Amino acid sequence: MATAYDVIVRPIITERAMSRVSEKKYVFEVAPSAGKIEIKKAVEEIFGVKVKSVNTLHMMGHQKRQGAGRPGMTRSWKKAYVQLTADSKTIEFFEGMV
């Protein structure tokens, strides 16, 4: 049985992700095997908020040069966009980032 901290790997802190914080939309890297329901429960448990919806997508690894022209691959990972309800509090972790 995976814990909530096994499901949520890390928050995504980019300029594009931070522009959605005012709309209560947050972006996380999640475990590749995690489903939307598991992600929803994990975010609610860790941050104490109410989740309205979860959208997920697989970020496929792409080819990248490694050293002296040898091809390599970056890793594939899974991203989750989490929308909070209107009456939910915000996630304090992201407040200082905006």
C-alpha positions in Angstrom: 0.0 0.0 0.0 1.5 3.3 -1.1 1.4 6.3 1.2 0.5 9.8 0.1 4.1 10.7 0.0 4.8 7.9 -2.4 2.1 9.2 -4.8 3.2 12.8 -4.8 6.8 13.0 -5.9 7.4 16.7 -6.0 5.7 20.0 -6.8 6.5 21.6 -10.2 7.8 25.1 -9.7 7.9 26.8 -13.1 6.8 30.2 -14.3 3.9 28.6 -16.3 2.8 26.5 -13.3 3.0 29.5 -10.9 0.8 31.6 -13.2 -2.1 29.2 -12.4 -1.8 29.4 -8.6 -4.2 32.4 -8.4 -6.9 30.1 -10.0 -6.1 27.4 -7.4 -4.5 25.1 -9.9 -1.4 23.3 -8.8 1.1 21.1 -10.7 2.8 18.0 -9.2 5.0 15.2 -10.4 3.4 12.0 -9.4 4.2 8.3 -9.4 3.7 6.8 -12.9 1.4 4.1 -11.5 -0.9 6.6 -9.6 -4.5 7.1 -10.7 -6.5 10.3 -10.4 -8.4 9.1 -7.3 -5.1 8.2 -5.6 -3.7 11.6 -6.5 -6.8 13.4 -5.2 -6.7 11.6 -1.8 -2.9 12.2 -1.5 -3.2 15.9 -2.1 -6.1 16.2 0.3 -4.3 14.2 3.0 -0.9 16.1 2.7 -2.1 19.6 2.3 -5.6 19.5 4.0 -7.5 21.0 1.1 -10.5 20.0 -1.0 -9.8 18.9 -4.6 -12.3 19.5 -7.4 -10.6 17.8 -10.3 -7.3 16.1 -11.3 -5.9 16.0 -14.9 -2.9 13.8 -15.6 -0.5 13.4 -18.5 2.6 11.4 -19.3 5.7 13.4 -20.1 7.7 11.1 -22.4 11.5 11.1 -22.3 13.3 12.6 -25.2 16.6 12.0 -26.8 19.5 14.1 -25.5 23.2 14.0 -26.3 25.2 12.5 -23.4 28.9 13.4 -23.5 30.9 13.0 -26.8 27.9 12.7 -29.1 26.5 9.6 -27.6 22.7 9.6 -27.6 20.8 9.1 -24.4 17.3 9.5 -23.1 15.8 11.7 -20.4 13.4 9.9 -18.1 9.7 9.7 -18.6 7.4 10.9 -15.8 3.8 11.7 -15.0 2.4 15.1 -14.3 -0.8 16.0 -12.5 -2.8 19.2 -12.6 -4.9 19.6 -9.5 -7.8 22.1 -9.3 -9.0 23.0 -5.8 -12.6 23.9 -5.0 -13.6 27.5 -4.6 -14.2 27.3 -0.9 -11.0 25.4 -0.2 -8.0 27.1 1.4 -4.8 27.6 -0.7 -1.7 25.5 -0.4 0.8 27.5 1.7 3.8 26.0 0.1 3.2 27.8 -3.2 2.3 31.2 -1.6 5.9 32.5 -1.3 6.7 31.5 -4.9 4.3 33.8 -6.7 
